[in-house]
Every structure is written in C-alpha cells, then in structure tokens.
Amino acid sequence: MTMTSRIPQALDRKKMILDCRDMNFDIPSSEGIADSVIAWVMSFPQRNAMHVYLPSSAPSVRRLQCTLQGLGCAVSRVTKCLPSRL
C-alpha cells in the first residue's frame, strides 16, 4: 500500500488516498491481501474521506471494491499503463 496524499490541498480537505494498484491480487492467497486492506481501512476514523485506487485487471478485486464502497470509501479501478514496444 502506498499513501500518496501528501499534497497541501489534500491535507486541507482531510482526505486519505490509498493506492493499491501495485498489489498482486491475482495470486491464490490474495484474499489475505484483500483482508489486510479492509482491516486497514476499518481502522481509519473517517472512511468516507478515504479514496482507494485498485487495479482494474484483477478479477478478484470486484468483491473488495464492493466491500470498500459499503464501508463508505470512494473506490476507483485504474488500468496500469504498460510501456509501449519500440
């Protein structure tokens, strides 16, 4: 997990950005990864002020997305940009 909310504008609005795009949700033990993300989000005092970015390529992320939205988080699924071949 990478916390990227260090810009002054985000601090004024008291928002937390949680970037999970680099996590590998495709491995068989990815439920443990999803559970740790949920546990971390549940420990945050203002879940409605949290925005979570998830990878769009992993099919198992859909359940995590629904759970996080049910907790009150904003969730975006982002496609990774692959480097183009020359």
Phi, psi and omega in degrees: 000139179236121175271119185248006184272078178242003182279147184302325181298319180292326179291326178294323181272355179055056177247152177241132176249125179244114184259108181250018184294334182272358178282145182264100180270001182272347182284155183301330181268026183289343177297326177294324177293314179298319179296323179290325176295315180297317179298320180294317180294320181294336178278349180282131187292328182239084183294333179288349177261009183254138176238123183250130176256125181240155177288141181273347186278338184274121181292336182282356184281342183301316180296318178297318179300314180296320179296315180295321177294325177294332177280351178105004180278152168274135184231134174235137174256125189241134176280133176287140177273118178273141178294137181281150178278148178258000000 
